Amino acid sequence: MQDYMDNKPPYTPETPPQNGAPGNNVIYSSAPNGVVSNGAKQGLSRSRLFAIAGAAAIVVLGTAGYIVGFYLPNKPENVFRSALTNTGEGYQQLIDYVDSKEVVEKFKASEGSGTFSVEGDGFSTDGSFKGETDEKNSVFSGDIGLGTTRLKVEGIAKDAENSESPDIYLKLAGIKGLGVQYGMPGLDALDEQWVAIDHSFIDNYMNQIEAATGLEGDEAAMQAPTQEQIVDAAKAIGETGDKYLFTTSQETAVFKLEKYVGKEVVDGKDTLHYKVEADKAHLKAFAKELGEKLDKTKLNDWAKGNYDKPLSELLDTESMAKSADNIKDGDTFDVWVNSETKLVHKVRFSEKTDPAKNYFEMGLNYSGGDEKPFFVTLRTSDGSDVTAGFTVTLNTKTDVVKGDITFKADASTGKAKFEVKPGTGNVKAEAPADTITLSEAFALVGLGGYDVLTQGLTSGLSDYNALELDAELAPYGITQ
């Protein structure tokens, strides 16, 4: 992510020294009447010739250096070409960072914290959260404003020796008075009370999922993909991107430079603005090859294990290829290139109807250094004027990841910030004293005991079909 190109010429042509100024030439002659000898004339001619030749050489070399070192690299079409290449190299650097053994080892334990706030017409709330985890235990806490009170929550997940499931402990504070308000008087008894969820309850629930779905072990648990699986897929995306996205090769490039718009200051950065077209045939080839490569990755094993489908079908790369047919001649999108770093600053896809208020954009608001801020922005004016933005900043020196989320819809606004960093490990997770069971907690608020709870869980699983998951309930944002 470095500055791949110097914006200054290697040197500035200088005016050659004046070796033939009046009074500096001493001419000796023995000829009568001051006649200069022929040899002196020849010597003077050679001096002037060398001076002129030297000056010309400096001008020529200086001009050539300027053209090669500054002018040509900074021509708009060449900056665009360099930006694609540099961005592809930057993507690979990030993959190498995430895949490094040092980083993987650091994040075996992690710490996180954050804040959020929401304001609307006659309504507002805010809160915070923090937690830490290692390979065995986790602790977390948080709070949220609820008008007349502030709800606080604490949690502990403690490793259980004879189970892969942890023992979980939860405590709520600030709920006194809410029970009467919501018709559950017993709720007040849970204020400041630790509730224990034994690992055996979680094991039994997982057994019910296995019985209802036919899945077993990790497949039933719908495990998140591992770091190794994600990196393997990211590498496949990078390889395909280098061939089709981060190139101007006429044989494969998806992006074709339509025209250079001009210099603009965007997001506080000096940029060059371009209009770009998409090559239909190359976009189809990109989608097809991307699907084929992803289906050979380790992430595909996770996809087939959890969804019984290859990754290309989950991401629907076939529809991506078909969507190229909807591109019409003359359709363009916007690309801004950071004129300092020679990286793609952002790409914007706009609707033809009121494009200033209907667009999706993503990019890298990078100024150099260790912090890499990636961002996504969505704006739509369909019904109400909505703007949503998400920025995640990775510091490759401190290994800190920061996130910033914003949302605005007419009179309502929301924002959230979070930070994740490597933890110290050895999280202390002790079982609290004076706990009650989850079934006892349900009984206190009038929801019945353990039997009612398990019956509700069983009923919720009775119509479950492992091969036809509800797209709205599919985890990790992956739908079928």
Protein Blocks (a to p, Z undefined) as FASTA:
>chain_A
ZZfbdfbdfbdcdddddfkbghiaccddfbehhiacfklmmmmmmmmmmmmmmmmmmmmm
mmmmmmmmmmmmmgmklmmmmmmmmmmmmmmmmmmmmmpmklmmmmmpccddddddddde
hiacdddddddddfkbccddddddehjaccdddddddddfkbcbdcdddddehiaojlmm
nopaklmmmgopacdddfklmmmmmmmmmmmnopahjlmnopacdfklmmmmmmmmmmmm
mmmmmccbfklpmbdcfbdfbdcdeehiacddddddddfklmmmmmmmmmmmmmmmmklm
mmmmmnopafklmnommlmmmmmmmpcghiacdddddfklopafbdcdddfbhpllgccd
dddddebdjbdcdddddddfehiacdddddddddfklopacddddddehjbccddddddd
ddebjiacdddehiacfklmmmmnonopfklmmmmmmmmmmmgcfklccfklpghhiaZZ
